[in-house]
Amino acid sequence: MDLAAAAMSIRANVERVIDGKSEAIDTAITVLLAEGHLLIEDVPGVGKTALARALARSIDGTVHRVQFTPDLLPSDITGVSVFDQARAAFEFRPGAVFANIVIGDEINRASPKTQSALLEAMSERQVSVDGTTYPLTPPFMVVATQNPVEMEGTYALPEAQRDRFMARISMGYPDADAELAMIRGHDRVEPVEELESVVPLADFTAMIGEARAVHVSDAVGRYVIAITTATREHSRIYLGASPRATLQLVRAAKARAAMAGREFVLPDDIDALAEAVLAHRLIVDRGAPAAATLVREIVAAVPVPQGG
């Protein structure tokens, strides 16, 4: 099975659980294939956790869910060393971060200290406890959720942590037909529990390598830089996209191209992903349009490379 066909199989499998959200599913698969992390900002009950669990089951991966609360400790995330009296030695007990997909539910309800426990894992794909480093097994993706409505007792994610997320999406409410299909599908059993793997984990890991190898021309590279530079120079944007954002937009575009069966990135790949990858990293001036709106305006204004 080639990469494009495998990605299509994963999409179809996830759609058995998540009805009418093909764009969100595509973005989630793209982020997983690009070795990124996903931030889902939406109201409760729209399928955020189900999406992550369905992804994990589709690639035969492990999944851990963490409910972030104010009393959650960093060691609950990373793990802890426990003294084994029988062996007279410390034994490391892995935390919730040791999985292929880690669901951080309502991440903004945990203290900044606990939120920061994810930083090393997300950026370096390893955990350091008591002076020992433990690598995380690929593929590894954090899917964090936030409730944008109920903000009492929450801690806003700092810019440095938001920048670790490759993309941010919103699921939104399903339409009437999709909600009716959900009623029928959830009538007797939870559909995600019936999902089976459609791509073995080893094969998906190989797909990640193929996506990395997708070609990015100098013209497309300059196009990406022009877009991110425009966010830094925009009069209504206080904080523009970081160099990490440039790299992650390229990585996501390579994954999208691979899913389309191409060995090269097109400007269309950049345009399609710019809002999801860049908007959550920007800080706009008070009274300015939403960051997503400004990203769309910038993408429309930056000249597309000739021949793209």
C-alpha positions in Angstrom: 0.0 0.0 0.0 1.5 3.4 -1.0 1.4 6.4 1.2 -1.5 8.1 -0.4 -3.7 5.0 -0.3 -2.7 4.3 3.3 -3.7 7.9 4.3 -7.0 7.5 2.5 -7.6 4.2 4.5 -6.9 6.0 7.8 -9.2 8.9 6.8 -12.0 6.5 5.9 -11.5 4.6 9.2 -11.7 7.7 11.3 -14.7 8.9 9.4 -16.6 5.8 10.8 -16.4 7.6 14.1 -16.3 11.3 13.2 -19.1 12.2 10.8 -18.9 15.3 8.6 -15.5 16.6 9.7 -13.2 15.6 6.8 -11.2 18.8 6.9 -10.4 18.3 10.6 -9.5 14.6 10.1 -7.2 15.5 7.2 -5.4 18.1 9.3 -5.0 15.6 12.1 -3.5 13.0 9.9 -1.3 15.6 8.3 0.1 16.7 11.7 0.7 13.1 12.8 2.5 12.3 9.5 4.5 15.5 9.9 5.6 14.5 13.4 3.8 17.5 14.9 1.3 18.2 17.7 -2.3 19.3 17.4 -4.3 21.8 19.5 -8.1 21.4 19.3 -9.9 24.5 20.6 -13.6 23.8 20.8 -16.6 23.3 23.1 -17.1 20.0 24.9 -18.8 17.1 23.2 -17.9 17.6 19.5 -15.6 14.6 19.2 -12.1 16.0 20.1 -11.1 12.9 22.2 -12.8 10.5 19.8 -10.7 11.9 16.9 -7.5 11.2 18.7 -8.5 7.7 19.8 -9.7 6.8 16.3 -6.3 8.0 14.9 -4.4 5.8 17.4 -6.6 2.7 16.6 -6.2 3.2 12.9 -2.4 2.9 13.1 -2.4 0.3 15.9 -0.8 2.8 18.2 -1.0 3.3 21.9 -3.1 6.2 23.3 -3.1 7.7 26.8 -5.6 10.3 28.0 -4.8 12.9 30.7 -7.5 15.0 32.2 -5.7 18.3 33.1 -6.8 19.7 36.5 -5.2 22.3 38.8 -3.9 19.6 41.1 -2.2 17.6 38.3 1.6 17.3 38.9 4.4 17.3 36.3 5.4 13.7 37.5 1.9 12.6 36.5 2.9 13.5 32.9 6.5 12.5 32.7 6.7 9.6 35.3 8.5 9.2 38.5 11.4 7.1 40.0 10.2 4.8 42.8 12.5 3.0 45.2 12.3 -0.8 44.9 13.2 -2.2 48.3 13.6 -5.7 46.9 16.3 -4.6 44.5 17.5 -1.7 46.6 17.4 0.6 43.6 15.2 3.2 42.0 12.8 2.1 39.3 11.3 4.4 36.7 7.6 4.3 36.2 6.6 6.0 33.0 4.0 8.7 33.0 1.1 9.3 30.6 3.4 10.9 28.0 4.7 7.4 27.0 2.3 6.6 24.2 2.0 7.2 20.5 -0.8 9.6 20.9 -1.3 11.5 24.2 -4.6 13.3 24.7 -4.3 16.3 27.0 -7.9 17.1 27.8 -8.5 20.8 28.8 -4.8 21.5 29.0 -5.4 25.1 30.1 -6.8 23.8 33.4 -3.4 22.7 34.7 -0.9 25.0 36.3 1.9 26.4 34.1 4.4 24.2 35.8 2.5 21.1 34.8 1.9 22.5 31.3 5.6 23.0 30.9 6.3 19.3 31.7 5.1 18.6 28.2 7.6 21.1 26.6 10.6 18.8 26.5 8.5 15.8 25.3 6.9 17.8 22.6 10.0 19.5 21.2 12.7 16.9 21.9 10.6 13.7 22.0 12.2 12.6 25.3 11.7 12.9 29.0 14.4 13.6 31.6 13.7 12.4 35.2 16.3 12.4 37.9 19.1 13.0 35.5 18.2 10.1 33.2 16.8 10.6 29.7 14.1 8.4 28.3 13.3 8.5 24.6 9.7 8.5 23.4 8.8 5.9 20.8 7.7 7.3 17.4 5.3 8.2 16.1 4.5 10.6 19.0 1.8 13.2 18.9 0.2 15.3 21.6 -3.4 16.2 21.0 -4.4 18.9 23.4 -7.9 20.3 23.8 -9.1 23.6 25.2 -12.5 24.9 25.9 -12.7 28.5 24.6 -15.9 29.3 26.4 -15.5 28.4 30.1 -12.3 30.2 31.1 -12.8 30.5 34.9 -10.0 28.7 36.8 -7.9 28.2 33.6 -4.3 29.1 32.8 -3.8 30.5 29.3 -1.1 28.6 27.3 2.0 30.8 27.0 3.3 31.8 23.6 6.3 29.4 23.9 3.9 26.4 24.5 1.5 27.4 21.7 4.4 27.6 19.4 5.1 23.8 20.0 1.8 22.9 18.4 2.1 22.5 14.7 -1.6 23.3 14.0 -4.7 24.4 15.7 -8.2 23.3 14.5 -11.8 23.6 15.6 -14.2 20.7 15.2 -17.4 22.7 15.2 -20.9 21.3 15.6 -22.0 18.6 13.1 -24.7 19.3 10.6 -28.1 17.7 11.0 -27.3 14.6 8.8 -24.0 14.0 10.5 -25.7 14.3 13.9 -28.4 11.8 12.9 -25.8 9.4 11.7 -24.1 9.8 15.1 -27.3 9.0 16.9 -27.7 5.8 14.9 -24.0 4.8 15.2 -23.8 5.3 18.9 -27.1 3.6 19.6 -25.7 0.3 20.9 -21.9 0.5 21.2 -19.2 3.2 21.1 -18.0 3.1 17.5 -14.3 3.9 18.3 -14.2 0.6 20.3 -15.0 -1.3 17.1 -12.3 0.3 15.0 -9.4 -1.9 13.8 -6.0 -1.0 12.6 -5.8 -0.3 8.8 -2.1 0.6 8.7 0.4 -1.2 10.9 2.4 1.0 13.2 5.7 0.0 11.5 4.3 1.0 8.1 3.1 4.3 9.4 6.6 5.0 10.8 7.9 4.3 7.3 5.4 6.7 5.9 6.8 9.4 8.1 10.2 8.9 6.5 8.6 9.1 3.0 6.9 12.4 3.9 10.2 13.9 5.2 11.7 13.1 1.8 9.2 15.2 -0.2 11.0 17.9 -2.2 10.6 21.6 -1.4 11.9 23.9 -4.2 13.7 27.1 -3.4 10.8 29.1 -4.9 8.3 27.4 -2.5 10.7 27.9 0.4 10.9 31.7 -0.4 7.1 31.8 -0.6 6.8 30.3 2.9 9.4 32.8 4.2 7.5 35.7 2.5 4.3 34.7 4.3 5.9 34.3 7.8 7.9 37.5 7.3 4.7 39.4 6.4 3.2 38.3 9.8 6.2 39.8 11.5 5.9 43.1 9.6 2.1 43.5 9.7 1.0 46.7 11.4 -1.8 45.0 13.3 0.2 42.0 14.5 2.2 42.5 17.7 3.9 39.1 17.6 4.5 37.4 14.3 5.3 33.8 13.3 8.5 32.4 14.6 11.2 30.6 12.6 9.8 27.4 14.1 6.5 28.2 12.5 8.2 28.5 9.1 9.7 25.0 9.6 6.5 23.5 10.8 4.5 24.9 7.9 7.0 23.4 5.5 6.9 20.0 7.3 3.1 20.0 7.3 3.0 20.9 3.6 5.4 18.0 2.8 3.0 15.6 4.6 0.0 17.0 2.7 1.8 16.6 -0.6 2.7 13.0 0.2 -0.9 12.3 1.1 -1.9 13.6 -2.3 0.6 11.2 -4.0 3.1 13.9 -4.9 6.9 14.0 -4.3 7.0 17.8 -4.2 5.3 20.6 -2.4 3.1 23.1 -4.3 2.1 26.6 -3.1 -1.4 25.2 -2.8 -0.2 23.0 0.1 1.2 26.1 1.8 -2.0 28.1 1.3 -4.2 25.2 2.6 -2.3 24.9 5.8 -1.2 28.5 6.6 -4.2 29.4 8.8 -4.1 26.2 10.9 -0.3 26.4 11.4 0.2 30.1 11.8 -2.9 31.7 13.4 -2.6 30.4 16.9 1.0 31.6 17.1 0.2 35.3 16.4 -0.7 38.0 18.9 -2.8 40.7 17.3 -3.3 44.3 18.4 -6.5 45.1 20.4 -9.3 45.9 18.0 -7.6 44.1 15.1 -9.3 41.4 13.1 -8.9 37.8 14.3 -5.5 36.2 13.6 -7.0 33.7 11.2 -8.5 36.5 9.2 -5.1 38.3 9.0 -3.4 35.1 7.9 -5.9 34.6 5.1 -5.3 38.2 4.0 -1.6 37.8 4.0 -1.7 34.6 2.0 -3.9 36.3 -0.5 -1.5 39.2 -0.8 1.8 37.4 -1.1 2.6 36.7 -4.8 2.6 33.0 -5.7 5.9 31.7 -7.2 5.9 31.6 -11.0 5.1 28.2 -12.3 3.6 27.2 -8.9 
